């Protein structure tokens, strides 16, 4: 080792180059960074820039090192490793937070019905072979019926039935069905994510504009239908306009097959409750009760009176005279 | 985004690679692209070379010229970002109006988040300093001096940019001895009446820790380069909405972070023979409750059980007194 180098080391170890700072140096150990918020001395800066920068760096780095060496450590085969805290300075991410995967149709159904997920092992126990065999794939349990040398044919089945082929066909259709369901789930997920993306962006996106236009169009068509049927003949003799919307009947609405379990339960209980309490039953108005006019239905009474008058050959002239 | 066709993975390897590019809960380190504009000066090229050397291995150097003017049109930057899965850009330019120009760009979600333009006034490269250099991929320490980095919005953005560039990826652990090699020092000059936006001095020193007798060692700094003096030119601030989105942090349980979020498996290791070795921690067995041999003769009757209980209690009580 060179003597000059040793001398340098000695000088550094005993250096007093650390500057006095007005504000203490702020350290962010999580990012291995230190911030010295004291304004830079203008005189030193203009007279000898580089030595001053070195002194500043030494000061702040020393503070950073001091904070780093007080952190907890853990031992490893290659020496102690310092555990860093989470950074105090927040820096922007590279990409947005991942969106949770939208549930598949089955997952939605399972949740509504309270079915919990059961993890299937890839291998299952084969009693005959006394060994673990894969559930699917090469030599899988699901193609057991396809590679048997002897098949049991039940009585009454076709003579030219090929059980191996039927089993294979069944398996293939199961695969096809699953793929179809999968692609439907993927499509639904991409639709929902696209809609979410459209709504999250500021300003109107192409899709938003389209949906707004559709909304306005529907509104116009509805009002047009109403105006057309507002004539005395309910629009029967009106001239047809080109591209006129067809009046559609009210469609019956059904509850979806898959609903929230709680909702289903409460609606069923509701029916029972209504039966019990007798909601919807025609209530008999009691005399002297707090109904209309102390139990008397005035409108009904007037109507009844009018009918009776007419039956008795009421004279309209009389009525008029009375009114005058 | 629209410029790139969407790739449908044809095999599992491609799918894994594409999945890695999807938004992650805990992100990977940001990659920087160093790209030259149509005309560059030698100074700018050298600055970029040295900044690239400091950023390696998470950096891509484009060797060709590209017709890029980040403040006018960002489409090609967005294209490069998507193609390379990178989110930091250093664009080198040189013109009569803005000599030795360097544009730092940050991306979020494939779009430009913010930009800052720096002019190089003085430059001394890494090769001009005859000193040992830091190794590739070692994380630098970063120190900022001046109150401007705390108060002035332009300098705040510059601080955030530079921190993000070299130290943005938070790490959970570091070996202090042997893991610290260099420090990047950034200093803004003092503000005066003539100078509203003072120069920014970028210096890099190698750090040598010297035992001082106490727990905290002393330091020896040697300049290793590059040494760059910047002036701050144009600036494009981040869109508020975009910035807000980029600052969102995931809610992760601390125990999950410690476990490495499924990336690291605890207590499982593979030895040199390729055998998997697991470590199991068991509590110390309580031998006092161990069941000995059962014999009819050793069975305690109901009476004797209660009697022994009493006597034991008495003994204990006596002991206490």
Interface residues (C-beta under 8 A of the other chain):
Chain A: X8 X9 X12 X13 X15 X30 X31 X32 X33 X34 X35 X36 X37 X38 X39 X40 X41 X42 X45 X49 X50 X53 X54 X56 X57 X58 X60 X61 X62 X64 X65 X66 X68 X69 X70 X73 X74 X76 X78 X79 X80 X81 X82 X83 X84 X86 X87 X89 X90 X91 X92 X93 X94 X95 X96 X97 X98 X99 X202
Chain B: X22 X23 X24 X25 X27 X28 X30 X87 X106 X107 X108 X109 X113 X139 X140 X141 X142 X143 X144 X145 X146 X147 X149 X150 X159 X160 X163 X164 X167 X168 X170 X171 X172 X173 X174 X175 X176 X177 X178 X180 X183 X185 X187 X188 X189 X190 X191 X192 X201 X203 X205 X207 X208 X209 X210 X211 X212 X215 X216 X217 X218 X219 X220 X221 X223 X227 X238 X241 X243 X245 X246 X247 X248 X249 X250
